[in-house]
Amino acid sequence: MPAVHLLDYAAGNIRSLVNAIEKLGWDVEWIRSPDDVAKADKLILPGVGHFGHCLTQFANAGYVEPVKAHIASGKPFMGICVGIQALFEGSDEASAVPGLGVARGRLERFDNSDKSVPHIGWNSANTVSKGPDAALESIYGLRPDSKYYYVHSYAVPYRKGELEKDGWTVATAKYGNEIFVGAIARDNVLATQFHPEKSGAAGLRVLKAFLSGNKTSPLSAASSAQSTRGLTRRIIACLDVRANDAGDLVVTKGDQYDVREKSGSNAVRNLGKPVQKAQEYYHQGADEVTFLNITSFRDTPLKDLPMLEVLRQTAATVFVPLTIGGGIRDTLDPATGRSVPALEVATLYFQSGADKVSIGSDAVTAAEAYYASKRTLTGKTAIETISEAYGAQAVVVSIDPKRVYVASASDTTHATISTSLPGPDGEAHCWYACTSQGGRKTHDLSVTELVRAVEAMGAGEILLNCIDRDGTNSGFDLELIRSVKAAVKIPVIASSGAGNADHFAEVFTETNVDAALGAGMFHRGEWTVKRVKEVLGKKGLDVRPFEDEEI
């Protein structure tokens, strides 16, 4: 098989990129030292996380000059995510750290006054037209009617003609009112802000074009129209994974988190195998797949080899983002008695194929300590340490709130909402109390207090569940979602209550939520992700188009 070299200098889910390359028929060889760079023909520079951390690590390891020499030699080079950022002169994320200066420009943080930051999800990569016929030509397989997966807070603003005058072909994307650089290409260089290895068939097509050296190809008239609608509505398939009584991992679903059958068997509800279910949802067009391990590592996450294997097998065939939750916390290695920090536990899952980790109960404990210390950040919580190493976009906080009704707003110290869904005794006000341990423990901490705390700690996304709606198929709690979206600037995923496509349409039109998640309705076969997207499309909501994986 032909080979491509990867330089693994930074934190991130490199395993998924390797899987994508191998699927396309290439072998991966690793750059282990600066001297190895000269041996590479095709070189890919991936990277996820903080610009300053990654570029400092890159420079300290002695890679700057060898990589610049590789690019200057004319041999194929590809940069992904931080890999494209490294090519520019610098970033406001770390103003004192220089980039490679291969391309002129500097990264700026997205304005969060009108949108969530980080920018997470599926967006366009439209090649900027250079003439009347340029729109009919695809650069490295990029298509205007395709969507690609982005996850970042900083980007190079697109200023017409600045990169082009240096010979770069530029593909742009739009987020809110900001147009930014999604990809650049010149001579032997291709670099993408998006992750092709996580962009399904569209991304695999780009990787294949680079590996094969196919810089340009004709576009059909049907696919040449530029997309201007920007970020799509994300549909996420969630799999609650639990060991059944025989010790096998199964996908399950419960009502208010009770996952046992109501019949005489009282067995754990078995709705399928995790890997096969994830593959089904990927082929149906799911934008992301989330695994929540609700067994919660009865021993220790370090010994939870079956879940690691689920991730490895899924990442080998599912080329959209994967999130893993359950047990991402400081723990004790029972074999050695060694204290293992949450960062090390998270690293196990990133190395096995996860793109994000979800933190639940430990986030509640950390938030309580944050307020008890008058909003002091210690730098030692799981959220802070993982965010620092892998970037905010890699840390999801999963929240399980429930309604607490009060007759009057003055009956509680917590901020309340005036609800259109009165309580059992006609109460017209409520607040949302956070829970932990799978909903078994209720805390004197409101959902808005929790989300503000974890945002301050560095979380990049909120997975907003709702105990009151879980398993009801009655729709999302719109009042809860609105209150949380008003409290934070980071993206929020609506969860709990989806029973049909209209519930997704409702949450996207009635709130400004960033994504919505379904579980039971998909597991039971009542709806497919593809059918939900078809309904949303007919209602005028922009969703990622279905693309067959024929590349």
N, C-alpha and C positions, 0 to 999 in steps of 0.2 A: 504493500500500500504506500501511496505518497505520504510524506510527513510534513507537519507544520510545527513550528516551535512556539511555545508559550512561555512568557516571562511572568512567573507568579511572585510578584514583589509585595503585593498588598493584600489586605483582608478582603474576603468576599467569597461568593459561591462559585469558585472556579470549576467545580465538578460539573456543573450544568453546561459550561462551555465545552469542556472535554467531551461530554456525552453527545452534544450537538455535532461536534467535529467528527467524532467516530461514526455517528449515524450517517454522515455524508460520505464516508468511505476513506477518511484520512486518519493516519496515526498521529498521535501527539507526542512530541519530545519536549523535555523541559530544559529551560535555560537555568542552570544552577549557579553560574558565576558570570561576571562581565566578559571573561575570555570566551565563553560559549556563544556569545552573540554573533561573533564573526562566522561561526559555523552554520548559522541559520540561513535558509533560503527565504521561506515565508515566516514572518515573525508577527505574533499577535501580542499586544500589550493590553490586558484587561485591568480592571481596577474598580473597587467599590469603596466608598467612604469619604473621609475628609481630605480635601485637596492637599492641605499642608502636611498632614500625617503621611499620605501616600508619596508625595513628591520628595519629602525629606528622607523617607525610608529608601526611596528609589535612588536619590543622590548619594546617601551615605553608603549604599551598597556598591557604588561605582558604576552605575549603569548609564549615566547621562551621555557621556561621550561615545561609548560603543553603540548605543541606540541611534544617536544622531548620525553616526558613521554608516550604520545599516541603511537608514533612510536616504542618505546622500549617495549611497552606492547604486541606488535604483532597484534594489531588491524589494519584493512585496512586503508592505507593512500595514497592519491594521490596529487601530486603537479603539477600545470600547469603554464607554462611560468615563471614568477618570482617565482612561487611555486617550480619549480625544481632548479632555481638559488639559492634559499634560503637554499637548502640542502647542498650546497658546502661551502667551507671555506671562500670564499670572492670573490670580483669582482673588476677589474680595474676601473669599473664605479664609485666606491666609495671605495677607497682603505682602508679607516679608519673604514669602517663598516663591522663587522664580519657576516658571515653566520652562519648557525646552525652547520656546521661541521659534518653532518651525512655522507656525502661522501667527499672523499679527492679530491681536485682540486680547481681551481680558474678560473673565467671567464675572457676572454680577448676580446678586441674589434676586430671585423673583419678588416682585411686589406682592405682599399678602393682604393688601387692603381690600381686594375684590375677589380673592380666591385662596384656596388652601396651599400651604407650602409645608413639606415637599410637594413637587409636581409628581404624582404617582398615577400611572395608568397608560392607556393606549392612545397615541397621538400620531400625527402624520409625519412624513418626511418628504416634502414636496421639492423636487429639484427646481431651482430658480431658472426660468427661461432665459436663454441667451440669444434667441432669435425666433423667427416665425415657426420653425420646424422643431425646435428643441424640446417642446413638450411631448413629442412623440418618441422620445428616446429615454430609455431607462438606464440610470447609472447604477452599476453593481446590483441590478435586480430590484431597485427601489421603484415602487409604484404609487402614484398619487391616490389610488383607490384602496390602498392597504393601510393598516395601522400597525404601529410598533410600540413596544413596551418601554416607557421611560420611568426613571425613578431618581430624582435629583432636586436640589434646592438652588443650584447655581447653574447659569448657562451663559453663553456668549450671545448678547443681543445682535440680531441681524441688522446691519446697516448696508443698504443697497450699494453694491459695487466695491466695497472695501476689500473683501476677500477675493472677489472675482478679478480685480486688477493685478493680483499676484498669481493668477492662473488657477485658483481653486474653483471647482464646481461645488455649489452649496445647495443643500436641501434644508428646508426650514420647517418649523412647526409653530403653532400658535397656542398660547396659553393665556386665557383671559384676553387682554388687549396687547399682550407682549408677543412679538415674533422673535424667535431665537433660532440658533443654528442647531439643526438636528443631525447633520452629517456633512462632512467635507471630503472631497476627493481631488487628487492632483497626481498625475504621473503614476508612481508606484504606491501611493498612499491612499488608504480609505480609513476614515475614522467616524464613529457613530456615537452620539450622546445616548441613544437608546441601546437596549440589550438585544441583539439579534437572537441569541440563544434562548431568550425568554419571550420571543415574539412569534411563536407558532410557525406556521408554514411561511408567512411573509419574512420572518427573520432567518429561517433556514435557507430561503432563497438567496438572501443577501450574503450569508456566509459561503454558500456554494459558489456564488459568482466570484467572490474574492479568492477562494481557494483554487478555482478553476482559471482565474485570470480573465474572466469575462467582464470587462469594464463597462461595456455598453451593449444594449440590446433594444430592438424596436418595441414600442408599446402599441397595443391595439387602440383604435379610436375610442373604444368603450372604457378603457382604463386610463386614458390620458387626462381626464378632467381633474383639475387641482381641487383638493379638499381644503375648505376654509373653516370647517366647524370645530377643529381642534380636538380637545380631549373628549373621549367617548364615555358613556355610562358603563361602569364596570359591573359585571355580574359574576359573583364569586360562589363557587360550590364548596360547601363546608361538610367535612366528614368528621363526626364524633367517633373516635376510635377507642375501643375498650377491649380488654381481655375478658372473654366470656368465662363461664365456670370451668371449662375444659382448658383454659389458658391460651386459647387462640385469639388473635386480634381480629375484631369484626367491626364493621360500621354499624352504629346503632343510633337511635333517636328516642327521646322521651318526652313526657309532658311535665313541664316544670322540673326537668332534669331527672325524672324517674324513668330509668331505661329498662326496667323489667316488665315482662309481659304480665298482663292482668289476669291471665288464665291460671289454672292450677299449677302449671310448671314453674311459674315465677322466674323463668330463665331470662338472661340478658337478651334483649331484642336484637336479632341478627338480620341486618339488611344488606349484607354482602361483604366482600373482601375489600380491604382498603385500596390496594394497588389497582385492581380491576375497576373499581368504582371511579377512581381518579382518572384512569385512562378513558372511561366512558364520557366523563364530563369534559375532558380535554377535546375529544373528538366531536362533542356536541357544540363546542365553541365557548366553554367557560373561560373567563378572562384571568382567573386565578383559582387555585385549589388550596384550601386550608384544612390541615389536620389538627384536631384538638384531641389530645390524648387524655381522655377523662378517667382512665385508670389511675392517672396521676402518679405513676412510678411508685408502686407500693414498696419497692425496695429502694432503688436509687436510679436516676437517669443514666448513670455510668454503666449500669448493668442492663439497661433496656435495649438489648440488641435487636429484638424483633421490630421495634419502632424505627430504629436506625436502618434496618434492612428494608422496611416499607419505603422510607425516603429514598434510599439508593435505587430501588427498583422503579419507583415512580419517576425520579429525576432522569432515568435513562430513556424514558419514552414520552414524558409529558413536558413540553417545552413552553410552559407558561409559569409564572411565579408560584412558588410553593411556600406556604407558611406552616410552621409547626408550633403548637402550644401545649403546655402541660409539663410542669416540672423544671422549667428553666429558672433555676435558683441556686443559691449557695447550698452545697450538700457535703456529705461525708462519704469518702470512698470506704466501703466496708472491708475491702480486702487489705487496705494499708492503714486505715484510720486517718488518712490525710484529709484535711479540709480542702474542698474543691470549689473555687469561686464560680459564680454563675457564668462569667465570661468564658471559662473553660468548657462548661457544659454546653453553652450556645455554640461554641466552635465545633463541637462534635456534630451538631446538626447542620451547621453550614457546610462542613466538609462532606457530609452525607447527601447534600443536595438541597437543603433549605435555603430560601432567599431571605426569609424573615423569621424571627422568633416572636411568639406571643407570650406575654407575661400577664398573669392574672392575679391570684391572691397576694403574691409578694408586692404587687403594685399598691394594693390597699395598705399593707403594713408600712411600705415606704412613704406613702402619702401622709399617713397618720404621724409618722416621725417628722416629716417635713414641716407640718403645721405646729407640732409640739415644740420644734426648735426655732419657731418664728421664721419659717421659710428658708432655712439654711440647707444648702446643697452640700452633701458630704463627698460626692465623687465616688462613693463606694457601693451605691445600690446597683442592682442588676441592670436597671434601665440606663443608668449613667455610664457604667463600665462598657456595656455592649454597644451603646450608642457612640461612645468615644472611639471604640476600635473599628466598628463596622459602618458607622453612619446612622443618623436618626431614622433613615428610611428602612433600616433592617429591624427596627424595634416596634412591635405592635403591642398595645396594652388592651387586653380583653376585659371588659367591664360587665358585671352582672348586677344591675340595679333593679329595685322593685319599688312600687309606689307605696308611699305612706300618706294616708289621707288625714287631713285636719279640717275642722269646721271653719277655722279662721287662720289667716296668715300669721296672726299674732300668737298662735298656739305652739309655734316652733321657732327655734333660732335659725333654722335653715331657710334659704330662699325658696319660696313656693311658686307654683304656677296656678293660674285660675284655669281649671280643667273643664273640658266639655264632656268629660266622662265622670260623673259624680261617684263618690264612694258608696259603700253599702248602706250608710245611714244618711245619704244625700249630701255628703261633704263636697263642697265646691272647690276646695284647694288640696294640693298635694305637693310633696317633694319626693325625690328619688333617693332612697338609701342604698348605699353600696353593700354588696355581700361578698363573701369569700367562701372557699372550700365547697365549690359547686352549689352555692346558694344556701348552704346550711348555717352560715353565721352572718348575722346582720350587724353592720357597723354604724356608729353615729357620725357618718361621713357622707355628705351628699355627692351625687354624681358630678356636679359642676366643680365642687372642691377637688375631687379626685382627678378629673381631666386637666384642670389647670396645674395641679401639682406634677403630673407625669409629663405634661408638655414642658414645664420648666426643667425637668430632669433630662429631657432629650428624647422623649418618645416621638416617633415620626408618624404614628397613625393610631386611631382608636377603633377597636372592634366593639361596637355598642350593642350588647345583648339586652334582653328585657325579660326578666323572670315571669312577669305577668302575661307576656305574649308567647312564651316558648311553647311550641307544640300545639298552639290553638288554631293555626291556619286562618287567623282573623285579620291579618295585616300588621304592618309595622306600627309601633307607637310613635306617631308623628310628633306629639307634644314633647316626648322625651328627646327625639332627634333634634328638633328645633332648639331646645334649651342647650343641648351639648354643642351644637354647631355655633351657637351664639357665644359660647364660652371660650372656644379655642380657635386657633388658626391652622392647625394641622388637619389632615384628612380624617373623615369619619366614615366608617362602614356601618350601615344599618343591618341589624340582625334580629332574628326572633319574630315569628308570626307570619312569614310569607307562605301563602297557600295557593296563589295563582299569579298569572302574569300581570293582572290588573293591580295587584298589591305593589309590584315593582314600579309600574307606571305611576301609581299614586305617590310613592315615596320620592320619586325623581321629580315629579311636577309640583308637589306640595311642600317639599323641603329642598334645601341646597346640599343635601348629603352627597358624598363623593362616590360611594359604591353601595351596593346592596347584596346581601348574602341569602342564599336559600339552602335548605338541607332536606328535610323530610319529604317535601313535594317532589324533589328530584329522586331521592332514594326509593320512594315507593312507585316511581314510574308514572306518576300522575301528570307531570310536566317534564319536558326536556329543556335544557338551557337554550337550545336552538329555537324551540317554539316560543319561549319567553322573549327572546330577542326579536323574533318575527313580529310578535304583538307590539313590542316597544317601537320597532321601526315603523309600523303602520300608524302609530300614534305620533309620529314625528320626532321621536327621541333618537339621538345619535348613538348607535352601538357599533362595536367592532364587527365588520362584515365577516361572514363565515367563509373560510378559505379551506379547500381541500388540501391535504398535506402532500399532494402531488407536486413535486418541485423540480 
